[in-house]
Amino acid sequence: MPTRPYYVDVPLRWSDMDALRHINNVQFLRLLEEARVHGLREWFESTAADRHRPPLLIARAEIDYVRQLHYREEPIVIAMWVPNISGASFDLAYEVLSSRQPDAEVYAVAETTQVAFDMETQRPMRLSEADREVLGRYAGKPPHMKRRPKGHL
């Protein structure tokens, strides 16, 4: 995790629960999306980069489900940080947590890759220096994923 993790409280919906009475695995992508949309909006909100931030597409999503998340009324907490910034893309790492406490239960660990994308040309576009500076504020190590290929950090 980064030195300064970013946290988002995300409420669960009753409809997120499946027949086994836990939050369905597919709903975790929605929870991550809510955290990502909120986080990126806040990260870029007070900077000039917000006006020039390119549209982003999700190129990859990987989730390790650590333990069952049962429906509860209080929001879950998603910690989010940036383990990698490339020419036209960056990765976001996540931990889905029971709380912000150091001993919080971890329900899932995930990573997504966002690509800056020019919708007119339908091609990736380079991240600006302003974008890189904002993302760099939330830099951290790659998340520990169970099935990482050998040699991948």
Steps between C-alpha positions, in 0.01 A plus 500: 500500500614859450618724779183704454220259408181645360179361649146500365194389697268309266151397612376152419162452335256227600499392135879437517425186702456165324317178591790400729435819704836660428598778260519347153846488342384702199390784729858550615576660161220749563638577847845560350347720231323715758824545693696575180251758371484675837877484552608623158247783513636611837866452402466718189234739632727774628755491220525642150535138383128451569408713201734303273471150643446258212216249492604172659415145398549194717739264322537239776344403831636237738345406834608260771207416726641455849187441711124520469347842538153474650250778456518765771350843544826686564710574192805296417831683458710484186866601524637612164846593369709516179766229465594573137489788251592434136491710183126482436377298797516454874403231747282546804534260791220439748427328828137446595497534880264476796624836639791745498657337804846340460355159592202525262378185327600482134223371273677543167818630339476633145673690224368673189682656205360825363599619153480865395301480178422744219139426407526674162804311372416184700862477614681519833649838585791591725434615854595864552765606749222657709315165504819320603563749780151450645520120475850502649360642824333164559788276392559173682617144455309250285236309694576145608300288257481122533564402140753750375721362227856429609723802460209748525536756778 
